[in-house]
Amino acid sequence: MSDFDSYVAERGAALLRVAYLLTGDRHLAEDLVQDVLATAYLRWGRVSSADSRDAYVRTMLVRRHLSWRRRRSSGEMAAPGTDTVVGRDFAADYDAHDAAWRLLATLPRRQRAVLVLRYYEDLTDEAIAALLGCGASTVRSNAARGLATLRARERVTDHATERATDHATERVTDRAAAQVTDEERLP
Amino acid sequence: MSDPEVLLRETFRRAETDAPQDRDLARVARGLARRRRRTRVGATAGLAAIAAVAVGVAAMQAPERVGEVATAPATPTASATGVLGKSRIVSAYGLEVTVPAGWPTNDVRCGQPTGSTVVFDSRPIDFCLPPPEPATVEVVAVGRVGRLLGVDVGPDPPRLEWEDIQVDGEPARRAFAKRADGRTAAALVFPQRGVGVWLRVHDAALAQAVVASVRAVSGDVDRNGCFFTLQPGGRLENPAPAPIDVGAPEWAAACHYDSGRLIVSDRREGAQLESLLDLLRRAPAGPNPDASPADCPREDNAAAGVAPPPLVFVLHADGEPDRRLAVYHSTCVRRGIEHPGGVAHVTVRVISAGGGGMGVGDKWHPAGIPKG
């Protein structure tokens, strides 16, 4: 087994997990990892001589994701949030983690990447800054904005869910009342 | 759970279990790298900008033997074509599938077919509560595994007994089954490509014929002359405003892309071709005006300058190089039809002519795009 094969066998699954958290899409995650590993294969000499191959490939992955998504964003895309809010039965399947996952999909890619690196990979802001090629203050502001957006949207969603639940309860109550009235009319 | 940091950590931990599994990543990556190194195919003439690299879905994996398996016929047998009657070939995701000619494309409402139809997973998705699918409809679905949102297998799918076969030298899995509603279900999946064809039809012979017709295409272009992959960047710099010289093609193909990857292509011949050529000839010279930034708050103008076109027309005349017209319509800036002579306006009718019948290519920023 070649060095490249050994590396992929050892770290491939972890790369797929990070890619999935970055993209939120299994197929995009696979495409992204395959794309990055193909590049890594072509320059394996440089990758394998890096201090940390893992950090090197992870940096490639995140940076490719950011540029990749930037290209994708100019193509045809569903309006943000259309598949996260419209048409979903929140009253039935609402769950804090599901909601957070859906809300993550609405964040700008860089904010989401910062959150993944900070709260999943447990990297310091300085390490994230080095990985993204920006300053630590930029990382902090991206993280703060991402968290603020999540907090704000979570509140809105909570409110909407409460309202939806209230309305549903009202409808059920109305229907029950109507049923009682009908039953009362029965001979 | 009010602390968003804690919520995020737990959300990520839960979500990671849904991540895709490592499916021979090293081999796929090596194949992709070899392709990248070996083939960088540039489009010629004025659209050298649209370079194709053979890293598409179709080219990602080398053929591989999977033990003792049956070999499927590469083309429909005589009896199969007889069952199909008048037919057409659809090209999508690197697969070519022969289907009955009269079946429309993406005739789906609320995620369910409303009549006999060919469905691609690129279809627009509308969210609403669907009525039960009538057992009268017949469906051929082509797309990526897991992306057809239930249109592939339909309601109450039967249990499938998979059989390993080879199609065009590639490993594939095939299954036939009888559904409870009397229709025949069939599926042909190419695990390495992550794409497949799913059917539910009344006639078991038709299911056999359609499955037998499936071809796994490799190479750089599909049967309609569409490159499987378009490379980002390389757009014409300051193209001259010029009307389009369409020449005298025998047929035209509309190639639809998502982020540079070919989704589906279809030919235009006869009256459809004449109508398309007429629209192209009448397209005003010059690029479309940019839309107001207010209309496109999320637009990334830098990316729009390098993003591959969502639609390419291939005009084919025997004995001549294909003319390629790159139609940029899905961004707010740098829109127009780039052609060998320069750039002309993209119009709503041109977009419709490209997407007509395919259910794709119907989204664009309307500001600055005339009806045509």
Interface residues (C-beta under 8 A of the other chain):
Chain A: F4 D5 V8 A9 G12 A13 L15 L16 R17 A19 Y20 L21 R26 H27 A29 E30 V33 Q34 D35 L37 A38 T39 A40 Y41 L42 R70 R71 R72 S73 S74 G75 E76 A78 P80 T82 D83 V86 G87 R88 A96 H97 A100 W101 L104 L115 V116 Y119 Y120 L147 L150 R151 E154
Chain B: M1 P4 E5 L7 L8 R9 E10 T11 F12 R13 R14 A15 E16 D18 A19 P20 Q21 D22 R23 L25 A26 V28 A29 R30 L32 A33 R36 R37 V55 M60 I125 F127 C128 R144 G146 R147 G194 P232 Y257 D258 S259 G260 R298 E299 D300 A302 A303 A304 V306 A307 P308 P310 S330 T331 K363
